[in-house]
Amino acid sequence: MSGIRVTFVVVAILFLVLGSALLAVRQTSTIVSAQGQSEKLDVWRQPPQNKFDLEVLVDGRPLAEYYARGRTYIEALKGAEYELRITNPTGERVAVALSVDGLNTIDARHTSAWNSSKWVIEPFQTITIGGWQMSSERARRFYFTDERDSYGAKLGQTANLGIIAAVIFRERDRPATVIPPSPLGRDDRQRSSKDEPSSSANSRAGEAAKSTIAPIPDDDYAATGIGRSVHNDVRWVDMNLDTRPVADLALRYEFYSELLKLGVIPRRYNEPYPVRRREDSRGFSPEP
């Protein structure tokens, strides 16, 4: 009888301990959920992974990514409009220098990431950029096309086609101040001297630009065009950023045929190589 009492007491103690632990976990999960939503939700959530992410969306769905040659590739779907989604998994506000085909998505300039205009992402938030920003109210949609039809070709900037890049900088501990918007591409706000390249650097850059011959656009390779106009309001924000980026993300994109040639994706089983197809050629059809 005494053995039964001891067993009952041990079971009761274990039940109380496990019940307290489950209650603590449940309460913690509810607090986390409440912080992430405008109302209290009784759900279980996994903590966000500390990893910045860059995705290409077509019709709202991310394109498959392929890893080869130390890079990340996606397949460009000719004629399809696309969006870029960037996720900030940290509790700090960040600024993102985002370029497509070597051109800044805000002002179409080709500069260093540090000197470029940037998109702002609040803590634990995601932004979706769907086109080239043309003014404080309008943007022109991204779409996959060939090099000849690309925005870069229209601007005479064809040296960096086929690449999407995002460089992310953290904000230093200083409150941001909203300033009036200025025309995009003509931001005449005064920069500090440390942000301005020296005159010798300017001259060297000018000499390099003069000596560089832009590649001739080719219809076989993918690039990004400047598409239909859409409404997209933006505002300028003055931020004090760390000079060292916390993330540097890049995606290479090509048409399917070029990804095959690069060996990035395998050839489909029912799609023989052209030379193998030719090996099956016959002078006459077989006898019935």
N, C-alpha and C positions, 0 to 999 in steps of 0.2 A: 504493500500500500504506500509505503514511504517513497518507494521507487517511482510510483505513478505520480505522486505529488511533485517530486523533483523534476520529472520530465515535463509536467504541465507548467511548472514555473519557468523552465528553460525555454519552452516554446513561447510562452507569453512574453518573455524578455526579448526573444528574437523578433517576434511580431512587432513589438513596440519600437525596436531599433530600426527595423526595415521600414516600418510605417513612417518614422521620423525622417529617414533618409529620402524616401519617395516624396514626402511632403516638401522637403527642402528643394529637391530637384524640380518639382512641379512649380513651386513658387518662383524659383529662379527663371525657369522657362517662361512663365507668365510675365515677369518683369521685362525680360528681353523682348518679348513680343510686344509689350505695351510701348516700349521705347521705339520700336520700329514701325508702329502703326499709330493712327490718330485715335484709336479706341482699343480697349483692353480685349485681347483675343486669347483664348485658352487653347493654344496650339504648341506643338513641339517644333523647334527650329534648330538647324545646325548652324554653328557660328560661321560667319563668312570666312573664306580662305583669303589669306593675305597675298593676293595675286592680282595685279592689274590685267585686264583682258581687253583684247581688240578683236571684234568679230565683223564679218561682212554679211549683211542681211539682204536677201532677195525675197520679196513678198512676205517680209516679216520673219523669215526663217534663216538661221545662220547656214552659210555654205560649209560643206565638208572641208576639212583641212588635211593636208598631206605633208609629212615631214621627210625631207630628203636634202642631201647636200648641206646639212647644217642650217637649213632654212625652212620656213613654213610656207606652203603653197596653197592656193585655191584655184578652182577652175572658173575662168571668166565665161559668162553666158552672154554671147553677143546679142546686143539690143536690150538686155535686161537692166532696168533701173536698180540701183542698190543703195544701201545705207550703211553707215559705220557706227557700231555700238561699242562704247568704251565704258568699262566698269571701274569704279574707285572703291576698293574693299577696305579702305582705311578710315579712321576717324578724323582725318585732316582734309581740308580743302586743297585741291590740286589744280594745276593748270597744264593743259595738254597742247603741245605743238603738233598739229596734225597735217600731214601732207599727202597728196595723191599725185603720182607721177612727178614727184619732186617739187610740186607747187603747193604752197600753203593754201589750205581750204578756206581761209578767211580773206586773203588779199591776193592770192595767186602769185606771190613772190617766191623766189628761190633764195633762201637765206639759211643761216644756221638755225638750229632749233632754239637756241637761247634768244636770238634776236627776232624771232618770228612772233606774230600775234598768236594768242592761244585761247583755247576753250577752257572754261572753268567747270569743274565737277565738285559738287558738295560732298561731304563725308557720306560714305556708304550709298552713294547714288550712281546712277547710270545716265549717260547722255547718248542720243542718237543723232548723228549728223547725216543729212540726206543729200547735200549738194554744196556747190561752191557759193559762198556768201558774197552777194553782189552789192548789198547796201545794208543799212540797219533794219530793213524790213523785208527784203527779197533775197531768195537764193535760186540757183539753177541746179537741177537734179544731176546726180552722178548717173552715168550709164556706161555699160561695157560696150566698146566699139573697137575699131582697128586704129592703128597709129595715124593714118591719114586724116581720120575724122576726129581725132582727139583734141581736147582743149589745149594740150601742150603744143600740138602742131599749129593750131591757130595763133598761139602766142610766140611761135618760133622757139619753143623750149622742148626739145625732144630727146635730151640726153638721159633722162631718168624715168622713162615710161615703164609701166608694169610693176610699180612698187607703191605700197601704202605703208606709211610710217607714222608712229606716234611716240613722242618723247615727253615724259611726264615729270613735272617739277612740283615739289611740295611748297606750300606757303609757309613763310616764317611767321613767328608769333607777332602779328601786327594786324589790327582790324582793317578790313578793306573799306575803301571809300569809293562810292559811286560817282563817276564824273560824266558830264554830258557826252553823248556819242559824237564821234567825228566820222567823216566820210571814209568808208573802208577803202584801204589802199592808199589813203592820203592822211595818215595819222601823223600830225606835225607836233605832237606833244614832245616837250624837251626831254631828252634822255640824259642820264648821268654820264660822266666822261668815261667811266669804266665799261659802259656798254657800247661805246662808240669805237670802232676800229681806228687805228692810227692812219695817218695820211699815206704812209708807206704801204700799209696793208691794203688800203683802197687802190693804190696805183698797181700793186701786184695783182689784185683781183681783176682790175680792168684789163691788164695785159693778158691774164689767163683767159678772160672772156673773149678777147679779140683773137687769140690764137686757137681757140677751140672751135672745131668744125662740128656743127650739129649733125647727128645721123639723119639720113634720108628716111622719112616715114615709110612703113611697109604695111601692106594690107593683111599680111599673114599673122601679125602679132597683136596682142590685146593692149588696149589703152582705155582711158576714161574720157568720155565726151562731156560737153556742157549742154545739158538738156533743158527741159521745160522750166519755166519760171514758177516758183511757189512762194507762198507767204512764210516768212521766218523772221520774227523779231529778235533782235539782239541788242545788248547794251554793253558799254565799255566799263570795265572794272579795273582799278589800279591795285595791283598786288605786289607784295614784297616776297620774292621767291628765292629759295636756295639755288645756288648756281650749279650744283651737281644734280643731275636728274636721278630719280628713283627708279625709273623704268624706261626701257628703250625697246619698243615693239615694232615688228615689221612683218608684212605679208607680201609675198610675190604672187602675181596672178598672170595666168596665161590661158589661151584657148586649149581645149582638150587635146588637139593634135600636137601642140607644142609640149604639153606635159608628157605625152607619150614619148616624144623624141628625147626629152630630158631624162626619161626613166623615172619620173616622179610617181606616176600611177601606172599600174599594169594594163596591158592591152586586154580588152574584153575577150573571153574565150571564143566568141563567135565572130570575131573581127580579125581575120588573118592579116599578116603583114602584106603589103602590096606585092613584094617579090614572090611570096609563097602563093598568092593568088595567080600570078603569072605562070608559076610552075605547073599549075593545073590546066593550063590552056591546051587545047587540042586542035588539030587541023580539020578533022571531021568529027561529027557527033558519033557516038558508038552505035553499032548495029542494034536494031530493036530486038 
